[in-house]
Amino acid sequence: MTDSPPTTAPDRDRVWASKWYRIRPSTFEHYELFFEPDTVYAVYADESFKSILLRRDGRGTEATELGEEYVDAPSSELLDNERSFAIETASIDRIELRRGSFLFKPRLRLVTDEQTYDFYHPSRTAETDALAAALSTQYDDAIEISETSAPFSW
């Protein structure tokens, strides 16, 4: 079951991975990820609180709408929001993808010399195979791409 397979932008070297989020002390920060040959863009989409009472529904639809808006946008517009950020691919040592399981959500990890960026997908059944294949094609041998199974997978 594929929940949000990566999309390749027409006429661009851009891979779009939708509905990924980062865990912060009191919130979840939602991002749409765009992988270009020279840069990875994390486009800020929204924020929701960890508290059940303050959590928002409908995040998936909003993410898709935002991603569709930006998939063909010029790279210069991807950082319009002050909470969006970019990572130069030259600084990325490896990209690790971990499949989801009964206990663990899928994880996408970008490892640089200075920092590690962890993103999670809300659907435990989201497949990471297609994203791993798209990123392997995008970065050829320039960046090490690995995919592993989560412990206790079904």
N, CA, C and O of each residue as an XYZ file, in Angstrom:
616
protein
N       0.849     -1.173      0.000
C       0.000      0.000      0.000
C       0.894      1.234      0.000
O       1.695      1.423      0.915
N       0.761      2.062     -1.008
C       1.533      3.290     -1.051
C       0.654      4.441     -0.615
O      -0.406      4.676     -1.196
N       1.087      5.153      0.400
C       0.309      6.264      0.928
C       0.631      7.556      0.202
O      -0.280      8.297     -0.169
N       1.886      7.835     -0.005
C       2.275      9.040     -0.734
C       3.573      8.771     -1.472
O       4.650      9.144     -1.007
N       3.467      8.116     -2.636
C       4.681      7.839     -3.388
C       5.318      9.133     -3.856
O       4.626     10.135     -4.038
N       6.625      9.124     -4.053
C       7.283     10.349     -4.507
C       6.813     10.710     -5.906
O       6.441      9.843     -6.698
N       6.836     11.977     -6.189
C       6.432     12.484     -7.489
C       7.631     13.201     -8.087
O       8.328     13.950     -7.402
N       7.862     12.964     -9.370
C       8.919     13.683    -10.065
C       8.270     14.823    -10.831
O       7.336     14.612    -11.605
N       8.764     16.018    -10.614
C       8.193     17.188    -11.279
C       8.470     17.117    -12.770
O       9.595     16.830    -13.179
N       7.454     17.377    -13.589
C       7.680     17.359    -15.035
C       8.660     18.454    -15.438
O       8.621     19.566    -14.911
N       9.532     18.125    -16.375
C      10.524     19.069    -16.896
C      11.480     19.592    -15.826
O      12.082     20.649    -16.016
N      11.635     18.886    -14.713
C      12.546     19.311    -13.640
C      13.224     18.096    -13.055
O      12.706     16.981    -13.109
N      14.393     18.336    -12.495
C      15.068     17.292    -11.727
C      14.690     17.491    -10.266
O      15.525     17.873     -9.447
N      13.435     17.232     -9.948
C      12.944     17.442     -8.589
C      12.074     16.259     -8.198
O      11.140     15.893     -8.911
N      12.397     15.665     -7.050
C      11.587     14.588     -6.488
C      10.842     15.160     -5.287
O      11.447     15.772     -4.407
N       9.540     14.960     -5.256
C       8.695     15.468     -4.176
C       8.269     14.315     -3.282
O       7.687     13.339     -3.755
N       8.559     14.426     -1.985
C       8.118     13.449     -0.985
C       7.164     14.179     -0.044
O       7.536     15.169      0.587
N       5.942     13.684      0.043
C       4.883     14.400      0.744
C       4.582     13.821      2.120
O       4.760     12.629      2.373
N       4.119     14.708      3.001
C       3.563     14.370      4.310
C       4.594     13.941      5.352
O       4.268     13.126      6.215
N       5.790     14.442      5.309
C       6.801     14.095      6.308
C       6.819     15.155      7.403
O       6.519     16.321      7.146
N       7.167     14.756      8.617
C       7.183     15.702      9.735
C       8.396     15.467     10.625
O       8.984     14.386     10.638
N       8.754     16.518     11.370
C       9.824     16.445     12.364
C       9.198     16.549     13.741
O       8.187     17.229     13.921
N       9.789     15.885     14.701
C       9.292     15.915     16.069
C      10.067     16.970     16.844
O      11.297     16.951     16.885
N       9.337     17.882     17.453
C       9.896     18.932     18.282
C       9.432     18.708     19.710
O       8.572     17.856     19.931
N       9.960     19.434     20.693
C       9.579     19.181     22.087
C       8.071     19.182     22.348
O       7.582     18.308     23.064
N       7.325     20.131     21.792
C       5.886     20.153     22.067
C       5.025     20.097     20.809
O       3.797     20.125     20.894
N       5.670     20.019     19.634
C       4.908     20.044     18.387
C       5.452     19.052     17.366
O       6.530     18.482     17.528
N       4.667     18.868     16.312
C       5.095     18.167     15.106
C       5.157     19.232     14.013
O       4.166     19.916     13.759
N       6.315     19.379     13.364
C       6.458     20.318     12.256
C       6.349     19.538     10.960
O       7.129     18.616     10.718
N       5.383     19.903     10.123
C       5.103     19.186      8.883
C       5.804     19.861      7.712
O       5.791     21.085      7.584
N       6.415     19.040      6.857
C       7.173     19.540      5.712
C       6.839     18.766      4.460
O       6.495     17.585      4.509
N       6.944     19.449      3.341
C       6.947     18.812      2.041
C       8.410     18.845      1.607
O       9.038     19.904      1.633
N       8.955     17.708      1.211
C      10.377     17.617      0.880
C      10.562     17.582     -0.629
O       9.899     16.819     -1.331
N      11.465     18.411     -1.114
C      11.782     18.474     -2.537
C      13.277     18.216     -2.704
O      14.105     18.966     -2.187
N      13.611     17.166     -3.419
C      14.997     16.766     -3.631
C      15.411     17.180     -5.037
O      14.912     16.642     -6.024
N      16.328     18.139     -5.119
C      16.885     18.574     -6.389
C      18.336     18.123     -6.450
O      18.897     17.744     -5.422
N      18.961     18.153     -7.621
C      20.346     17.674     -7.724
C      21.321     18.350     -6.758
O      22.203     17.682     -6.217
N      21.184     19.649     -6.530
C      22.139     20.374     -5.690
C      21.634     20.682     -4.287
O      22.430     21.004     -3.405
N      20.328     20.589     -4.066
C      19.746     21.029     -2.802
C      18.536     20.185     -2.430
O      17.775     19.749     -3.293
N      18.373     19.962     -1.131
C      17.152     19.365     -0.598
C      16.407     20.483      0.119
O      16.958     21.147      0.997
N      15.148     20.684     -0.264
C      14.324     21.726      0.335
C      13.289     21.097      1.252
O      12.562     20.188      0.850
N      13.225     21.587      2.487
C      12.176     21.201      3.431
C      11.239     22.400      3.519
O      11.531     23.385      4.197
N      10.114     22.301      2.826
C       9.161     23.405      2.756
C       8.172     23.253      3.904
O       7.423     22.279      3.973
N       8.184     24.219      4.787
C       7.321     24.189      5.964
C       5.864     24.224      5.537
O       5.451     25.084      4.759
N       5.082     23.270      6.060
C       3.677     23.172      5.685
C       2.747     23.557      6.828
O       1.737     24.227      6.611
N       3.078     23.141      8.028
C       2.157     23.362      9.132
C       2.809     22.871     10.415
O       3.902     22.305     10.406
N       2.114     23.100     11.505
C       2.573     22.642     12.805
C       1.350     22.143     13.566
O       0.283     22.753     13.512
N       1.514     21.043     14.268
C       0.430     20.582     15.140
C       1.031     20.240     16.494
O       2.203     19.877     16.601
N       0.224     20.360     17.500
C       0.691     20.117     18.858
C       0.608     18.640     19.204
O      -0.240     17.918     18.678
N       1.479     18.197     20.078
C       1.477     16.806     20.502
C       0.255     16.471     21.343
O      -0.199     15.327     21.357
N      -0.267     17.448     22.031
C      -1.439     17.234     22.873
C      -2.618     16.760     22.020
O      -2.909     17.351     20.981
N      -3.280     15.719     22.446
C      -4.443     15.198     21.731
C      -5.513     16.277     21.576
O      -6.177     16.340     20.542
N      -5.686     17.116     22.578
C      -6.718     18.150     22.527
C      -6.415     19.245     21.512
O      -7.335     19.878     20.994
N      -5.143     19.474     21.224
C      -4.760     20.551     20.310
C      -4.335     20.050     18.932
O      -3.977     20.854     18.071
N      -4.370     18.754     18.713
C      -3.943     18.187     17.444
C      -4.955     18.499     16.349
O      -6.155     18.582     16.613
N      -4.476     18.669     15.128
C      -5.342     18.990     13.998
C      -5.533     17.797     13.089
O      -4.618     16.993     12.912
N      -6.722     17.674     12.510
C      -6.997     16.647     11.512
C      -6.901     17.274     10.119
O      -6.817     18.495      9.987
N      -6.914     16.447      9.103
C      -6.910     16.949      7.737
C      -5.548     17.352      7.229
O      -5.455     18.008      6.191
N      -4.495     16.987      7.917
C      -3.138     17.382      7.543
C      -2.747     16.830      6.169
O      -2.063     17.514      5.407
N      -3.167     15.613      5.843
C      -2.779     14.995      4.577
C      -3.263     15.772      3.371
O      -2.518     15.942      2.406
N      -4.489     16.242      3.408
C      -5.043     17.016      2.302
C      -4.300     18.334      2.145
O      -3.969     18.732      1.028
N      -4.039     19.007      3.246
C      -3.311     20.274      3.203
C      -1.897     20.082      2.658
O      -1.404     20.912      1.894
N      -1.245     18.982      3.052
C       0.113     18.711      2.571
C       0.121     18.526      1.065
O       0.971     19.080      0.368
N      -0.821     17.752      0.570
C      -0.885     17.502     -0.869
C      -1.129     18.803     -1.627
O      -0.510     19.043     -2.663
N      -2.020     19.633     -1.121
C      -2.293     20.905     -1.782
C      -1.058     21.805     -1.812
O      -0.763     22.423     -2.835
N      -0.342     21.878     -0.700
C       0.871     22.690     -0.649
C       1.935     22.125     -1.586
O       2.575     22.873     -2.325
N       2.122     20.811     -1.557
C       3.106     20.186     -2.436
C       2.794     20.416     -3.902
O       3.697     20.691     -4.693
N       1.516     20.306     -4.278
C       1.120     20.547     -5.665
C       1.390     21.991     -6.068
O       1.719     22.269     -7.221
N       1.251     22.901     -5.120
C       1.520     24.314     -5.386
C       3.009     24.544     -5.658
O       3.369     25.366     -6.500
N       3.866     23.822     -4.947
C       5.313     24.054     -5.036
C       6.064     23.108     -5.973
O       7.225     23.369     -6.288
N       5.450     22.038     -6.422
C       6.196     21.049     -7.206
C       6.776     21.648     -8.489
O       7.844     21.231     -8.935
N       6.090     22.613     -9.080
C       6.584     23.254    -10.296
C       7.135     24.656    -10.058
O       7.554     25.329    -11.000
N       7.136     25.095     -8.806
C       7.603     26.451     -8.490
C       9.111     26.556     -8.665
O       9.822     25.563     -8.513
N       9.605     27.743     -8.980
C      11.055     27.932     -9.051
C      11.696     27.672     -7.678
O      11.075     27.903     -6.640
N      12.904     27.204     -7.688
C      13.612     26.889     -6.440
C      13.661     28.082     -5.495
O      13.626     27.913     -4.276
N      13.740     29.278     -6.048
C      13.823     30.486     -5.216
C      12.568     30.701     -4.367
O      12.627     31.398     -3.355
N      11.443     30.118     -4.758
C      10.197     30.287     -4.006
C      10.009     29.225     -2.920
O       9.118     29.355     -2.080
N      10.818     28.201     -2.927
C      10.630     27.108     -1.974
C      10.951     27.513     -0.539
O      10.509     26.855      0.403
N      11.708     28.577     -0.367
C      12.078     29.021      0.977
C      11.332     30.291      1.385
O      11.815     31.051      2.225
N      10.162     30.523      0.797
C       9.388     31.727      1.119
C       8.998     31.788      2.597
O       8.980     32.872      3.181
N       8.691     30.659      3.203
C       8.335     30.641      4.617
C       9.618     30.651      5.438
O      10.569     29.942      5.110
N       9.651     31.444      6.495
C      10.867     31.556      7.315
C      11.234     30.246      8.021
O      12.373     30.087      8.458
N      10.295     29.310      8.139
C      10.583     28.041      8.801
C      11.003     26.948      7.818
O      11.356     25.842      8.228
N      10.965     27.259      6.534
C      11.486     26.332      5.528
C      13.006     26.403      5.556
O      13.578     27.420      5.950
N      13.656     25.329      5.142
C      15.110     25.352      5.106
C      15.624     24.486      3.966
O      14.897     23.666      3.404
N      16.888     24.688      3.642
C      17.526     23.958      2.547
C      18.810     23.321      3.047
O      19.475     23.843      3.941
N      19.146     22.180      2.453
C      20.392     21.483      2.766
C      21.101     21.229      1.439
O      20.542     20.603      0.539
N      22.309     21.707      1.326
C      23.084     21.460      0.111
C      23.413     19.966      0.028
O      23.847     19.371      1.013
N      23.209     19.370     -1.133
C      23.469     17.925     -1.264
C      24.949     17.602     -1.091
O      25.293     16.485     -0.705
N      25.823     18.555     -1.367
C      27.256     18.319     -1.182
C      27.588     18.046      0.280
O      28.591     17.394      0.573
N      26.754     18.539      1.209
C      27.010     18.323      2.632
C      26.352     17.043      3.170
O      26.597     16.657      4.313
N      25.524     16.388      2.355
C      24.823     15.177      2.805
C      25.715     13.963      2.594
O      26.134     13.679      1.472
N      26.003     13.250      3.677
C      26.802     12.030      3.597
C      25.967     10.844      3.139
O      26.410     10.032      2.326
N      24.735     10.755      3.679
C      23.872      9.634      3.300
C      22.421      9.960      3.620
O      22.116     10.825      4.441
N      21.549      9.244      2.949
C      20.115      9.321      3.199
C      19.670      7.917      3.598
O      19.858      6.955      2.854
N      19.083      7.822      4.773
C      18.627      6.530      5.284
C      17.104      6.520      5.336
O      16.483      7.447      5.856
N      16.518      5.473      4.799
C      15.081      5.284      4.869
C      14.810      4.020      5.671
O      15.438      2.986      5.447
N      13.878      4.111      6.599
C      13.472      2.933      7.377
C      11.990      2.709      7.126
O      11.171      3.611      7.303
N      11.661      1.495      6.712
C      10.256      1.145      6.482
C       9.486      1.182      7.796
O      10.062      1.028      8.873
N       8.195      1.385      7.691
C       7.335      1.374      8.865
C       7.035     -0.041      9.312
O       7.237     -1.004      8.572
N       6.553     -0.147     10.528
C       6.154     -1.443     11.079
C       4.992     -1.218     12.037
O       4.483     -0.104     12.160
N       4.588     -2.256     12.695
C       3.508     -2.162     13.665
C       3.846     -1.157     14.768
O       2.971     -0.441     15.254
N       5.114     -1.109     15.155
C       5.537     -0.232     16.251
C       6.181      1.079     15.810
O       6.191      2.048     16.569
N       6.714      1.120     14.598
C       7.490      2.279     14.166
C       6.922      2.886     12.889
O       6.475      2.175     11.989
N       6.949      4.221     12.832
C       6.557      4.918     11.614
C       7.762      4.973     10.675
O       8.904      4.920     11.132
N       7.518      5.078      9.364
C       8.636      5.221      8.433
C       9.464      6.454      8.775
O       8.931      7.487      9.179
N      10.771      6.326      8.606
C      11.675      7.444      8.914
C      12.573      7.719      7.714
O      13.048      6.802      7.046
N      12.789      8.994      7.463
C      13.739      9.449      6.457
C      14.775     10.266      7.201
O      14.439     11.250      7.859
N      16.022      9.867      7.103
C      17.100     10.539      7.835
C      18.116     11.082      6.830
O      18.632     10.350      5.985
N      18.388     12.376      6.943
C      19.431     13.023      6.152
C      20.608     13.268      7.079
O      20.484     13.990      8.068
N      21.752     12.668      6.765
C      22.923     12.773      7.628
C      23.962     13.658      6.949
O      24.423     13.368      5.845
N      24.322     14.751      7.638
C      25.379     15.636      7.160
C      26.536     15.578      8.162
O      26.435     14.924      9.199
N      27.621     16.260      7.846
C      28.748     16.320      8.776
C      28.369     17.015     10.072
O      28.871     16.664     11.140
N      27.490     17.995      9.982
C      27.165     18.834     11.135
C      25.877     18.459     11.854
O      25.743     18.722     13.049
N      24.933     17.852     11.153
C      23.625     17.626     11.753
C      22.929     16.434     11.103
O      23.215     16.072      9.962
N      22.014     15.838     11.854
C      21.156     14.779     11.334
C      19.720     15.282     11.377
O      19.252     15.776     12.403
N      19.028     15.149     10.250
C      17.641     15.576     10.143
C      16.770     14.338     10.047
O      16.908     13.553      9.109
N      15.871     14.154     11.012
C      14.954     13.021     11.006
C      13.552     13.498     10.658
O      13.033     14.441     11.255
N      12.952     12.828      9.681
C      11.570     13.082      9.291
C      10.811     11.768      9.408
O      11.368     10.699      9.160
N       9.547     11.850      9.785
C       8.706     10.669      9.942
C       7.460     10.824      9.090
O       7.011     11.937      8.814
N       6.909      9.694      8.679
C       5.674      9.703      7.900
C       4.535      9.259      8.802
O       4.707      8.326      9.586
N       3.369      9.905      8.712
C       2.276      9.556      9.625
C       1.679      8.170      9.404
O       1.064      7.618     10.316
N       1.844      7.603      8.226
C       1.262      6.290      7.941
C       2.302      5.190      8.122
O       3.323      5.183      7.435
N       2.051      4.273      9.032
C       2.983      3.158      9.267
C       3.130      2.262      8.044
O       4.127      1.554      7.908
N       2.138      2.290      7.152
C       2.168      1.427      5.973
C       2.706      2.127      4.728
O       2.748      1.523      3.656
N       3.116      3.387      4.850
C       3.682      4.094      3.695
C       4.947      3.372      3.253
O       5.839      3.103      4.057
N       5.008      3.069      1.981
C       6.170      2.352      1.456
C       7.307      3.339      1.178
O       7.082      4.449      0.695
N       8.501      2.920      1.487
C       9.671      3.759      1.233
C      10.453      3.278      0.015
O      11.416      3.926     -0.395
N      10.049      2.144     -0.571
C      10.765      1.589     -1.722
C      10.811      2.562     -2.904
O      11.867      2.786     -3.495
N       9.650      3.135     -3.239
C       9.587      4.038     -4.388
C      10.431      5.289     -4.155
O      11.097      5.779     -5.067
N      10.397      5.799     -2.927
C      11.204      6.978     -2.609
C      12.693      6.644     -2.682
O      13.475      7.426     -3.222
N      13.085      5.506     -2.152
C      14.492      5.087     -2.218
C      14.948      4.956     -3.674
O      16.055      5.370     -4.017
N      14.108      4.389     -4.519
C      14.451      4.229     -5.937
C      14.565      5.593     -6.625
O      15.495      5.824     -7.398
N      13.616      6.496     -6.342
C      13.652      7.824     -6.954
C      14.894      8.604     -6.511
O      15.517      9.295     -7.318
N      15.249      8.491     -5.227
C      16.434      9.200     -4.733
C      17.719      8.583     -5.272
O      18.680      9.300     -5.552
N      17.743      7.271     -5.420
C      18.917      6.616     -6.008
C      19.123      7.085     -7.441
O      20.257      7.301     -7.868
N      18.041      7.241     -8.178
C      18.126      7.755     -9.546
C      18.552      9.218     -9.547
O      19.385      9.632    -10.353
N      17.982      9.986     -8.647
C      18.277     11.425     -8.574
C      19.748     11.680     -8.262
O      20.375     12.542     -8.878
N      20.300     10.933     -7.306
C      21.661     11.215     -6.836
C      22.690     10.208     -7.310
O      23.861     10.301     -6.941
N      22.277      9.257     -8.113
C      23.174      8.264     -8.693
C      24.090      7.714     -7.602
O      23.607      7.055     -6.682
N      25.379      7.961     -7.677
C      26.299      7.496     -6.644
C      26.844      8.640     -5.796
O      27.737      8.422     -4.977
N      26.327      9.852     -5.974
C      26.830     11.016     -5.247
C      26.503     10.958     -3.754
O      27.270     11.449     -2.926
N      25.363     10.360     -3.418
C      24.940     10.228     -2.025
C      24.566      8.782     -1.781
O      23.885      8.161     -2.597
N      25.011      8.250     -0.663
C      24.653      6.879     -0.294
C      23.193      6.852      0.163
O      22.805      7.580      1.076
N      22.393      6.006     -0.483
C      20.981      5.847     -0.133
C      20.812      4.432      0.413
O      21.171      3.460     -0.251
N      20.263      4.320      1.628
C      20.044      2.991      2.191
C      18.608      2.871      2.685
O      17.994      3.850      3.111
N      18.094      1.662      2.619
C      16.744      1.390      3.105
C      16.788      0.155      3.974
O      17.353     -0.873      3.599
N      16.176      0.273      5.156
C      16.165     -0.848      6.081
C      14.734     -1.103      6.560
O      13.847     -0.264      6.406
N      14.545     -2.263      7.133
C      13.265     -2.600      7.735
C      13.293     -2.184      9.195
O      14.336     -2.221      9.848
N      12.145     -1.791      9.691
C      12.036     -1.433     11.121
C      12.050     -2.713     11.931
O      11.625     -3.763     11.448
N      12.538     -2.632     13.164
C      12.452     -3.804     14.019
C      10.989     -4.188     14.222
O      10.114     -3.322     14.240
N      10.734     -5.433     14.369
C       9.374     -5.942     14.617
C       8.442     -5.648     13.459
O       7.285     -5.290     13.680
N       8.913     -5.789     12.237
C       8.032     -5.514     11.099
C       7.074     -6.681     10.886
O       7.326     -7.796     11.343
N       5.991     -6.415     10.196
C       4.993     -7.461      9.972
C       5.258     -8.254      8.755
O       4.500     -9.171      8.439
